[in-house]
Amino acid sequence: MKKIFISWSKKRSEEFAKIVKSTIEKLDSDIDVFMSEEDIKAGEFVQEKIISNIENCDILILCFTTENKRSPWLLYEAGYASGLHKVVIPFLFDNDSMWHSWIDNPMNIAREISFCHGDLLKDFTEIFSLKETSTNQHIIENFKKEIELCKEQFRDIDIQCEDLVEKLSSIDKFTITSPIFREKTAYFLSGFETFELWKIIIQSFLYTGKYLWIYGRKNMKLFGGNFNELFQYLDEKSMMPNMDGIDFKLMFLNPDSDEVNFAHKDQDIFKSELRTTMLRAKKIIGTNTVLQKCCRLYSNKRDEIIIRIDNSIIYCKPHFDIKGNPNIMTNAAFEVFSVFSKKGQHCVQKYMDVWNKAIDNRKFEVF
């Protein structure tokens, strides 16, 4: 009888491990599958039972997730089994290219099986010497569904935002004590309006993105010379019908509006910077009438800061001093959530309400 040891660490990995165990037992009832949570009885010595089952197993399966990839316990079990020349197979449940990146990881020599890529039916049948029957195919299809349901249950944030949040989380500036996840929203405690944030936004949009909506005031960082590639890309897209599906919207505060007098503590500097940035925008956009139409001027008080990058919203609520002037937002806290959430739908509607009332930039003398 073939013996399988399933290694896991942390709650989500544990739930995946239970599904893997159940699936293997359905594929072949003659396979003996050991998992510590289910197969250690009260009163038994846990570590002795685990060590004994690793020593007696034929295959050790590790259930890897993004949060447990550096787990000392997984590393220990993998290393111990590898030292005994057991077959060690990492099961990857998340799309994480850095899962085996730590020093002297015994997984550097093991071929992984990815839930996100590849042929799971073929992988399972090769590992356990099974036939690719319609029954086994049905079992694997149910396995995929169970894993997806489990992923959704444990998902910190809606799937539309996962890539963006992962990129933000890789920057130390945003992650000293964040993000914090609540109700499918990622709360970053610092980093708003920084160059690092804009760099990630632009990199996420270029060549693969469809939506980029910006509800700015001066947009100085955007037109400061660091993101010329963005406007070259948009210029190329503007030559295609409907911009090849690209939806780019950018709003400046109208320099002639009453609100410009309340938009910054130092009004003279703000007005000068606003006009200077708009002149830069004119130089960059030039005579491209398609991109000119993507820019508008609003005159209302901005009480919500909204950036849409594809189907994610980056959101910040301004804070005002006792005179009603907004405090500086650079390095402020911000949120990320899906456009399909209730908050996301509110932001989409709010943005479009402001956009529809805003005036065409070409009517302003700078353009």
Steps between C-alpha positions, in 0.01 A plus 500: 500500500635841397531744790460876464593763757334842463686794653328832569546818702247774586124487470449541126763238421331267748167529320668437163676197653166353612365533145815340356472209745134444418569516127786247512284259700223532239747436218638185661362350822813285536723802556571573867496878555629655821422856610585611852176686571282201418717198576647564845282382786467658842787397726743413221840669486458740210861543389581131532195410289594756234863386482394136480259568214759699305746211540242248376344700218572458128403854400493823702267771367550858620201736480657837420323837517634855486476537877676175598781475243759588766350283773781333702277197556445442126871547439582252776263232371613551141865487598456191716314312226751613237784373720330160509478504117123514502308638204418859601237686296404864567136579424472872419157649562594861423667657199824589677822490298710548817366204696838321512727803532646469848858381560570124487136419443472124437220582255751642254554143379133391494262536208184677611135450403312826460129532554510815284680342202535166333291186461390385847344176378825404328704602805286300743491190283880506452570547871269225618528267197132536407314479172350810338142376524183709479439426869840633598452801277173574680676469838771746390240745369326490839841546665553821300157629601559423867835679494349804331221515758758470777708778343198727486419427863849605608552781249614820674402716207297456181687323224497811277735673747735218594776579250502870584501439875779243460712756311433765763578253777842431345602863566634554852367856502144369514548201726658599831173409671272449200298404312220425739210310345139558598188413300694445173679835533878543536595788730849640445612725783733716291624561147218690329601747226862382518713435194509130595122477486479676164772276362299189589181652358665581167685169478175312571318690226759500222441246220244289684265748673170631370390761756697787648287772662669771705317755716794728569561864581839594353612153378860618543651154545329374186644779285834535678692319225519155660208350309555606141461136398135518610422789269693347211289188548176700515607695191541171311164375623330825397569413136272196526118499500365565852861500625510122458271458801705725730294723731724781623350786703696773676362796696675820612356756737384799295746787568217751448262336748420634846612169646861568399513750790426222751692212345830564678633680805739705287275620218759696300738203478213264422364715216845538352570125518159420355549725198859379452387137500224577253756663270710184527192296416440718195857443384478123552153455349558758229245515219368149559128578514411148615716532813384859551146365531624264773580801721242716678482775761276474806398787728343321797652429840683167486382307805607157370818409313436226246741323267368213290759256369311235301253344745670626816434826682774684689316726742588768751284733706646852536541647847443871550640751749286737708494750212365239260821456304603142418807363674789374288413154366850379409577183697148490648309178564290357216273211411478252212178318409313362199286713269236229533467545876243735649773755573640450153167566333462817708842618380426425136174696524668785687779523246258505208281763668803730533624411149165580339488841668864580423589713199706404200864597557520643148269784610766617745771728362786269595377246247 
